[in-house]
Amino acid sequence: MRRLLLAAAAAWSLAAAQPHSAGECREGGDFIRNAALSRDAGATREFFVGRLEDDMLAIRSYPPALRWFVHDTADEAFLRAEVQAVFDVPAASELHRDAFLERCARRAERLAASGG
């Protein structure tokens, strides 16, 4: 039983510490672009962030390796801040997407350089 728990903990830590791939960053960028489009269509910050929080709560029920983008609490904080910026500093949807892609790539590089 102890080995099973240790293996599960090791698998969780490896999955949680992985930097996002280029594909995940692109998918995240599309999500951010869609957040800006929702904002432009009338969605409020409170509504959109509330839905994001609900989604992240549901995602936590999956093992980290099976989660979309938010593998751990640091990923949640990163995505939450990016969504909040869409509403706090409005810009064109493509500008938000491009800025997100740049920040996501830099973050992935830092995580890779630090070993996770």
Buried (B, 14 or more C-beta within 10 A) or exposed (E): EEEEEEEEEEEBEEBBBBBBEEEBBBBBBEBBBBBBBBBEEEBEBEEBBEBBEEEBEEBEEEEBEEBBBBBBEEBBEBBBEBBBBBBEEEEEBEEBBBBBBEBBBEBBEEBEEEEE
